[in-house]
Amino acid sequence: MTTLAGKQGLGSIAARLERLPQSRWHVKVRCLIGAVTFFEAFDQLLSASALPVLIRDWHLSTGQATFAVTSASIGMLLGALVAGWLGDRIGRVRTVALGVIVTGAASLAVAFAPGIELFSLFRFVQGLGIGGVVPVAATYINEIARCDKRGRFVLLYEMVFPAGLAAASLVAVWVVPNLGWRAMFVLGALPVIIGALLPRKVAESPRWLLSQGRTDEAERVIARIEAEVERSVGAPLPEPGADPGAETPRGRLRDLFTGRYLRRTVVLSGLWFVAYYVNHGVSAWLPSLYTKEFGLDLTTALQYTLLSNITGLVGTFAVAMVIDRIGRRPALVAALSGTALALGVLALTGATSGLKVALFASFTTLFVYAVNAGLYLYSPELYPTANRARGAAFGGVWNRLGVILGPVTVGAILGAGGGLGLVFAQLACVAVAGAVIALFAVETKGRTLEELNA
């Protein structure tokens, strides 16, 4: 039965993946890929944790501090572009492994940087790895998930990203005051070990193998997965369901901007930009705002930052529980509207204390992290297998533009004496624009990847 099904082409591979029950194999893969994503998130937030100390010890101007924060983001933008191409060319797993090794090695180099110039250069290189890993890893997780539970499956995996951000803040509360900021970047080098092991522990996506014409290899991989799942559940696997159909055989970057994919790419790009503009416009400056604007000590500033990351984790879990029921579009509209409301109320009532900012920033991350996680689910759903990593990574380019411009704009407003009210008001306006864009999103709930791209 299994061998016959394996000879029927792309739809049959998809049908065989769709019929797999949840098992230890799914848990193993999500844990291994999740460990990678956890450390990528951990590494992404290291500059924000170190920035208050760097400003003091290296006497940084606002411009230098902004450059230190955004240098990794510029690397992430370029890394997303390259990784999208690599992910569709050499495979999901190998691309993720390569990005993790680059991230970890660069983190170790940052730890020994003698000044802001080399610090920013090595953070740029580290950003190349981070920007490449996250969208391609999300693509892989999407390709092994069943359509009826794909939202929850992917978003529970995506919880490791805000968990990594929270861990970076939690570890920084003790490490930075006691061991110094360099120790944080030494910890950030640990995922090199995972990157080296990943290709031997995680099978390549059968959907991707088949899209490359590697039919025999795809058959061997899906057969091994089926055997492992069958041993795990202790019962025969159900018969494959109806063939979900073959995808449009596309695999060129320009295909993202033609036909029905043009609308998908435009909407997705806008959502990515808005979500990360707001997210990093807030998070990149929070520790420094607490210390510089409100005179809080470093430990308190890092504890307040940790609170925001914990509420972000709660928001990601909440959206994971409902997104398969209510759909992607309603979830995105609601979360972006909540983001705008939290920031708008803070702007109107005034950022009068560090505690008040911390509370409203935490409400903001509750919603905006839900948007971010939802987009890592939504992006790969919109494109065919041969172009899926490119499509997801192109969205990542726009999120990196948001990551760059959000903190730069906030830094410019603060540098010009615009005040925190203006900072939060403009972030609220951007979130409103995102909610409007989300109204035009294509709904993907409950449909296979092949059905969405046939």
C-alpha positions in Angstrom: 0.0 0.0 0.0 2.6 2.5 1.0 4.9 1.7 -1.9 2.1 2.0 -4.4 1.0 5.4 -2.9 4.6 6.6 -3.1 4.6 6.1 -6.9 1.7 8.4 -7.6 3.5 11.7 -7.5 3.3 15.0 -5.5 -0.3 14.7 -4.4 0.3 11.3 -3.0 3.3 12.5 -0.9 1.1 15.3 0.4 -1.7 12.9 1.2 0.6 10.6 3.1 1.9 13.5 5.2 -1.7 14.7 5.8 -2.8 11.3 7.2 0.0 11.0 9.8 -1.3 11.2 13.4 0.6 13.3 15.9 3.6 11.2 17.2 7.0 11.3 18.8 8.4 11.9 15.4 6.6 15.3 15.2 7.7 16.1 18.7 11.3 15.3 17.9 11.4 17.4 14.8 9.7 20.3 16.4 12.1 20.2 19.4 15.2 20.1 17.1 14.1 22.8 14.8 12.6 24.6 17.8 16.0 24.6 19.6 17.5 26.3 16.6 14.7 28.9 16.5 15.0 29.5 20.3 18.6 30.4 20.0 18.1 32.6 16.9 15.5 34.6 19.0 18.0 34.6 21.9 20.7 36.0 19.7 18.4 38.6 18.1 17.7 40.4 21.3 21.2 40.5 22.7 22.0 44.0 21.5 19.0 45.5 23.3 20.1 43.8 26.6 23.7 45.1 26.1 22.9 48.5 24.9 22.5 50.3 28.2 26.0 49.2 29.2 27.5 50.0 25.8 26.1 53.5 25.9 27.7 54.1 29.3 31.0 52.3 28.8 31.7 53.3 25.2 30.0 56.8 25.5 27.8 56.2 22.5 25.8 58.9 20.9 22.1 58.3 19.9 23.2 57.7 16.3 25.9 55.2 17.3 23.4 53.4 19.6 20.9 53.2 16.7 23.5 51.8 14.4 24.5 49.2 17.0 20.8 48.1 17.2 20.2 48.0 13.5 23.4 46.5 12.1 22.1 43.0 12.8 18.8 43.9 11.2 20.5 44.9 8.0 22.3 41.5 8.0 18.9 39.8 8.6 17.4 41.5 5.6 20.2 40.3 3.3 20.2 36.9 5.0 16.5 36.5 4.3 17.0 37.2 0.6 19.9 34.7 0.3 18.3 32.0 2.5 15.1 32.1 0.5 17.0 31.2 -2.6 19.1 28.6 -0.8 16.1 27.0 0.9 14.5 26.3 -2.4 17.8 25.3 -4.1 19.7 23.1 -1.6 16.9 22.2 0.9 15.3 23.4 4.0 17.4 21.5 6.6 20.8 22.3 5.1 19.9 26.0 4.8 18.8 26.2 8.4 22.0 24.3 9.6 24.2 26.7 7.7 22.5 29.8 9.1 22.8 28.5 12.7 26.5 28.0 12.3 27.0 31.5 11.0 24.9 32.9 13.8 26.8 31.1 16.6 30.3 31.8 15.2 29.5 35.5 14.8 28.1 35.7 18.3 31.4 34.5 19.7 33.2 37.2 17.6 30.9 39.9 19.0 31.9 38.8 22.5 35.5 39.8 21.8 34.7 43.1 19.9 36.9 45.9 21.3 34.7 48.8 20.1 31.4 49.8 18.5 32.7 49.4 14.9 33.7 45.7 15.1 30.7 45.1 17.4 28.4 46.3 14.7 30.3 44.5 11.9 30.0 41.1 13.7 26.4 41.8 14.6 25.8 42.3 10.9 27.3 38.9 10.1 25.3 37.4 12.9 22.2 38.9 11.4 22.9 37.2 8.1 22.4 33.8 9.9 19.4 34.8 11.9 17.6 36.3 8.9 18.1 33.1 7.0 17.2 30.6 9.6 13.8 31.7 10.9 11.7 31.9 7.7 13.2 28.7 6.2 12.6 26.8 9.5 9.0 28.0 9.5 8.7 26.8 5.9 9.9 23.3 6.9 7.5 23.0 9.9 4.6 24.1 7.6 5.5 21.4 5.1 5.2 18.5 7.6 2.0 19.7 9.3 -1.6 18.4 8.6 -3.9 21.0 7.1 -6.6 20.6 9.7 -4.3 21.3 12.6 -1.6 23.3 10.8 -2.2 26.5 12.6 -1.9 25.1 16.1 1.0 22.8 15.1 3.1 25.6 13.6 2.2 28.2 16.2 3.0 26.0 19.2 6.4 25.5 17.5 6.6 29.3 17.0 6.3 29.8 20.7 9.9 28.9 21.0 10.7 32.3 19.4 9.2 34.5 22.0 10.5 32.0 24.6 14.0 32.7 23.2 13.4 36.4 23.5 12.1 36.0 27.1 15.1 33.8 27.9 17.5 36.4 26.6 15.8 39.0 28.9 15.7 36.7 31.8 19.4 35.6 31.5 20.4 39.2 31.0 18.9 40.3 34.3 21.6 38.3 36.1 24.4 37.9 33.5 24.8 41.5 32.3 25.2 43.1 35.8 27.3 40.3 37.2 29.3 38.9 34.3 29.1 41.6 31.7 27.4 41.9 28.3 30.2 39.8 26.6 29.1 36.7 28.5 25.7 37.0 26.8 27.2 36.7 23.4 29.3 33.7 24.5 26.1 32.0 25.4 24.7 33.0 22.0 27.4 30.8 20.3 26.0 27.6 21.7 23.7 26.8 18.7 26.7 26.0 16.5 26.6 22.5 18.1 22.9 22.1 17.1 23.6 23.3 13.6 26.3 20.7 13.0 24.0 17.9 14.2 20.8 19.0 12.4 21.2 17.4 8.9 21.9 14.0 10.5 18.9 14.2 12.9 16.2 15.8 10.8 14.9 14.4 7.5 14.6 16.8 4.5 11.1 17.9 3.6 9.5 15.2 1.3 7.4 17.9 -0.4 10.6 19.8 -1.3 12.4 16.7 -2.5 9.6 15.9 -4.8 9.4 19.5 -6.1 13.0 19.1 -7.2 12.3 15.9 -9.2 14.0 13.7 -6.5 11.1 11.3 -6.5 13.0 8.2 -5.3 14.6 10.2 -2.4 11.3 11.7 -1.5 9.8 8.2 -1.4 12.6 6.8 0.9 12.2 9.8 3.2 8.4 9.6 3.5 8.7 5.8 4.0 11.1 6.3 6.9 8.9 8.9 8.5 5.8 6.6 8.1 7.7 3.7 9.7 8.8 5.9 12.7 5.4 7.3 13.2 3.8 3.8 13.0 6.2 2.5 15.7 5.5 5.6 17.8 1.7 5.3 17.8 1.8 1.4 17.9 -0.9 1.0 15.3 -1.2 0.8 11.5 -1.4 4.2 9.7 -4.8 5.1 8.2 -5.2 5.0 4.4 -4.1 8.2 2.6 -7.0 10.5 1.9 -8.0 12.1 -1.4 -5.2 13.4 -3.5 -5.1 17.2 -2.7 -3.9 17.9 -6.3 -0.6 19.0 -7.8 0.8 22.5 -7.3 1.6 25.0 -10.0 5.2 24.1 -10.9 6.8 27.5 -10.2 10.2 28.2 -8.8 11.3 31.7 -9.9 11.5 34.8 -7.8 9.5 36.8 -10.4 6.6 34.4 -10.0 5.9 36.0 -6.6 4.8 39.1 -8.5 2.5 37.6 -11.1 -1.1 36.4 -11.2 -2.7 35.7 -7.9 0.6 35.7 -6.1 1.0 39.5 -6.7 -1.8 40.3 -4.2 -0.5 37.7 -1.7 3.0 39.1 -1.8 1.9 42.8 -1.5 -0.4 42.1 1.4 2.1 39.8 3.1 4.9 42.3 2.7 2.8 45.1 4.3 1.9 42.9 7.2 5.5 41.9 7.8 6.7 45.4 7.7 4.1 46.8 10.1 4.4 43.9 12.6 8.2 44.2 13.0 8.3 48.0 12.7 6.1 48.2 15.7 7.6 45.3 17.5 11.2 46.5 17.3 10.3 50.2 17.5 9.2 49.3 21.0 11.5 46.4 22.1 14.9 47.7 20.8 14.7 50.8 22.9 12.9 49.7 26.0 15.9 48.9 28.3 17.5 52.2 27.3 14.3 54.2 27.8 13.9 52.8 31.3 17.4 53.8 32.3 17.8 57.0 30.4 14.3 58.5 30.4 13.1 57.3 33.8 16.3 56.8 35.7 15.7 53.2 36.6 18.6 50.9 37.5 19.7 48.3 34.9 18.3 45.3 36.8 14.8 46.9 37.0 15.0 47.9 33.3 15.8 44.3 32.3 13.0 43.0 34.5 10.5 45.3 32.9 11.7 44.1 29.5 11.3 40.5 30.6 7.7 41.2 31.5 7.0 42.4 27.9 8.5 39.2 26.5 6.5 37.0 28.8 3.2 38.6 27.7 4.4 38.1 24.2 4.7 34.4 24.9 1.1 34.4 26.3 -0.1 36.1 23.1 1.5 33.5 20.9 -0.1 30.7 22.9 -3.5 32.3 22.7 -3.4 32.7 19.0 -2.2 29.1 18.5 -5.3 27.9 20.3 -7.8 29.8 18.2 -6.3 30.3 14.7 -7.5 27.0 13.2 -11.1 27.9 14.3 -11.4 31.6 13.5 -9.0 31.7 10.6 -5.8 33.6 9.7 -7.4 36.9 8.5 -9.6 37.5 11.6 -6.7 36.6 13.9 -4.4 39.1 12.2 -7.0 41.9 12.1 -7.8 41.4 15.8 -4.2 41.3 17.0 -3.1 44.4 15.0 -6.2 46.3 16.3 -5.2 45.3 19.9 -1.7 46.5 19.2 -2.9 49.9 17.9 -5.3 50.3 20.9 -2.6 49.6 23.5 -0.1 52.0 21.9 -2.8 54.6 21.2 -4.0 54.7 24.9 -0.4 55.1 26.1 0.2 57.9 23.7 -3.0 59.7 24.7 -2.6 59.3 28.5 1.1 60.0 28.5 4.2 57.9 29.3 4.5 59.3 32.8 6.5 56.5 34.5 8.7 53.5 33.7 6.1 51.2 35.3 3.3 52.6 33.1 5.4 52.2 30.0 6.2 48.6 31.0 2.5 47.7 31.5 1.4 49.2 28.1 4.4 47.8 26.3 3.5 44.4 27.7 -0.1 44.7 26.4 1.5 45.7 23.1 3.7 42.6 22.9 0.7 40.4 23.9 -0.9 41.4 20.6 2.1 42.0 18.3 3.8 38.7 19.1 0.6 37.0 18.1 0.8 38.8 14.7 4.5 37.8 14.3 3.8 34.2 15.0 0.8 34.2 12.8 2.8 35.5 9.9 5.4 32.7 10.2 2.4 30.3 9.8 0.7 32.3 7.0 3.6 33.1 4.7 4.6 29.6 3.7 0.9 28.7 3.1 0.7 31.2 0.3 3.3 29.8 -2.1 4.0 26.5 -4.0 6.7 24.2 -2.7 9.2 25.1 -5.4 8.9 28.8 -4.4 7.8 28.5 -0.7 11.1 29.4 0.9 11.6 32.4 -1.4 8.1 33.6 -0.7 8.4 33.2 3.1 11.9 34.8 3.0 10.7 37.7 0.8 8.2 38.5 3.6 11.2 38.3 5.9 12.9 41.0 3.9 10.0 43.4 4.7 10.1 42.4 8.3 13.8 43.3 8.4 13.0 46.7 6.8 10.5 47.2 9.7 13.1 46.0 12.2 15.6 48.6 10.8 13.2 51.6 10.3 11.2 51.1 13.6 14.2 51.7 15.9 15.7 54.3 13.5 12.5 56.3 13.6 12.2 56.1 17.3 15.8 57.1 17.7 15.3 60.1 15.4 12.2 61.2 17.3 14.0 60.9 20.7 17.2 62.6 19.3 15.1 65.5 18.0 13.4 65.9 21.4 10.0 64.7 20.1 9.1 63.0 23.3 7.7 59.5 24.1 4.1 60.6 23.4 5.0 61.1 19.7 7.0 57.8 19.7 4.0 55.8 20.8 1.5 57.7 18.7 3.3 57.0 15.4 3.7 53.4 16.3 -0.1 53.2 16.9 -0.8 54.7 13.5 1.4 52.2 11.8 -0.5 49.4 13.6 -3.8 50.8 12.4 -2.5 50.6 8.8 -1.6 47.0 9.4 -5.1 46.1 10.6 -6.5 47.6 7.4 -4.0 45.7 5.2 -5.0 42.5 7.0 -8.6 42.9 5.8 -7.3 42.0 2.3 -5.5 38.8 3.3 -6.4 35.5 1.6 -7.9 33.0 4.0 -6.0 29.7 4.2 -7.7 27.9 7.1 -8.2 24.2 6.7 -6.8 23.9 3.2 -3.7 21.8 2.1 -0.7 23.6 0.8 -1.4 21.9 -2.6 -5.0 23.1 -2.7 -3.9 26.7 -2.0 -1.4 26.6 -4.8 -2.9 24.3 -7.4 
